[in-house]
Amino acid sequence: MSINQSLTTILNTDSLPVPRRIIDKAQLEAWAGPLLGETDSDWLVPVNHEVNPPASAAELSTTESALAETIEGNPLPADYRTFLEVSNGANLFVVNAVWKQQAGATHPRFQLFGTERLVAVNRELFTYFRDSLGDTPRFADTTYLNFVAIGEAHNYNHIAIVTAGDDVGKVFFLATEGMARPYADRYAEMYPTLAPSFAAWLELIATTSGWEGYGEEILFE
């Protein structure tokens, strides 16, 4: 699928299929409110989606320049850039967050950054990396990261794309335990691969109605 096709499929999806084997109906409804329906294998949780206007050429140019200060390679891979040209960030598969015990509270399963947040988060991650590991022999001379974090993955984790090296374009789970160190095969256990490209990752989300995309079964948090 193209970026537009995947996004259109997602926006036309009105429920998140949650496997019945991992949670019972009463507990799920206590967390997310009344269900939209059910199948033999899944509970269907109602969702909506929040997309933004496209990023302008000027916004993309400014963002790319800002990211290049701390990120090696191309900080806006072509397929991800295409997404920003369609929607400058998005909240996908937004569920009712009854568990937060706040009237009208919601929770996005996938929170993809817009350009402003993209710059801020990646600067924070670079600072976190240097403060945590900058004095270690392995990373003392490392002045750039080789990935761009593109979205939240709950519990201080992120979804990221490799921007330089043999694995350029790969989407992976940026676990907080890695302290934002640069991506490398030796850290595969901390940084599991989610898809070979952003386009493939977005298609995975689209074709599984939002259930896949994290590399493991994550419900809401």
N, C-alpha and C positions, 0 to 999 in steps of 0.2 A: 504493500500500500504506500501511496505518497503521504506526506505529512498532512495535506488537506483531507485526504480520504480517511486517514486514521482519526483525525480530529472530528470530522463529520460523524463518523461511526460512534465515537465517544459521546458527542453532544446529543445523539439520538438514543442513547442508552439511559433508561430511567430506573434501573435497579442494579444493585451489586449482589452477585450470587455468593453467599457465604455457605460453605459446605456444612451440611447438617451433622456430619461426624465430629466436628470440632466444638460445637456449642448447641445447647438446647434452645428451643424457641422462646421459652419464658425468659431466660437470661439475656438472649439477644434483644428481645423487645424491651427489657428493662434498661438496656444500654442505648438502643437506637429507636425506640418507639415502635408503633404498629408496622408490621411488614406489608409489602406490596403484594406478596403471594409466596408460593413455594412450589418446588418441583420434587421429584423423587430423590434428588441428590442435594438440593440447595434451598436455603431460605433466601428470599428476595427482599433486600433492604432498599427502600426508596432513596434515590439520589437526585441531585441536580448538579449543574456545572456552572462555573463562573469564568468567563473569558474576558479578556481586555482588548481594547483597540490595538491595531498593529503598531509595532515600534517603527518610528520614522528612520529614514536613512541617517539623519543627524544623530539620533539617539544611539543607533547601532555603532556608528563611527566613534562617538564619545565613549561608549561602553567598551568597545574593543581596545581603544587606546588606554583606558584606565586599567583594564584587566591585564594588559600586556606589561604593566609595571611589575607584576609579581607572578605572571604565568608564562611559562615557556611554550613556544609553538603558536598555534592558532587558537585563541581563547574562545572563538565562536565558530565551531565546526559548521560546515555548510548546511547540513540537515537541521541542526539546532537553530542556526540563524534563520532558516526558512520558517521554522515554527514561530520565532519572535516576530517575523515579518507578517505573520497571520494573527498572532495573539501575543501581546507583550506580557507574558506570564499568564497563569491560569490556576484555578482551583478545580480539580477534577474529582468526580465521585464524592460530592459533599453530602454527608449524612447528618441526620438529626443527632445531636450529642446529648441525649437525655442524661448520660452519666455525669455530665458536668454540673447538673443541677442548677442550671441558669435558664431562665425563660428564653426560648428562641435560639439557644446555643447550637452551633453547627460545627462540623469537623471535616476538613478536606482530606480525603485519602491520599491524594497527590497534590502537593502545593509546589507549583513551578514558578520560579522567580521571574519578575519583570526586570528590566535592565537596571533600574536604580537599586533594587534589592540584590541583584546579581553582583554588582560591584561591592556593595557593603559587606555581604557575607563572605565573599572570597578574600577581601582584605582582612576580615576578622580571622579567617582560617589561616592565612599566611602569618599573621601575627602570633596566633596560637602555636603554629608549627615552630616558628623561630624562638618563641619564649620557652617552649617545651623541650625542643631537641636541638636548637641552634648551637649549643655548647658541646654537643657530643661529637666525637671524632668523625663519625660517618656523615654527619650533616653540617659540619662547621662551615664548609665552603658552598653549601647549597643556598642560592639566593633567589631561586625561582621554584614554583611548583609546576608539575606537569599535568595538572588536571584543572577543570573548572567545575565547581559545585553548581548545579542547576536547580536544585529543589530540596525541600525538607524531606526527611525520611523518618521523622518522629524520634523522640528520645535523644535529640542532639546529633543524630546521624543525618547523612545527606545522600542524594543521588548525584553522581558526578560523571564527567566525560574526560577520558584521557586526551590530552592536547599535543603530546609530543612522544616520540619514540616508536617502537615497533607496534605498539597497541593503540596507536592514535585512533580516536573515534569511538573506542570501546566505552560502554556505559557500565559503571560498577557501583557497588554499595560502599559509600565512604563512611566506615564505622568510626565513631568517636574514639574508640580505643587506639586507633592508629595515630592519634595526635596530629592529623593532617599531614603526615609525612608523604613525600612524593610516591606516586603509584609505581609498583614494581612487582614482577612475578613472585618474588620471595614473600610478598605480603598477601598472596592470594586468599589465605584463610581469613584475614581481616578485611580484605577488599574483594569480595566475590564478584565475579562478572555477572551482569544482568542481561546484557545484549551486545551484539557486535557493533551497534551504532544507535544513535538517538532515534532514527527513523524506525529501526527494528524494535526498539524498546517501546515506542509509542504504539506501534502496531500490536505488540504483545498485550498492552493494556487494552487496546480496542477490541481485540479478538477474544479476550477472556472477560470482557465486561468489567474490567477493573480489578479482578482478583489477583492476577499475576502482576509482576513489576518490581517486587522487592527481593526475589530470590528465596523467600521463605514465607511461611503462612503468617502474615501479620494481619490482625483484625483491624483495630482502629488506632491503637497506640503502640 
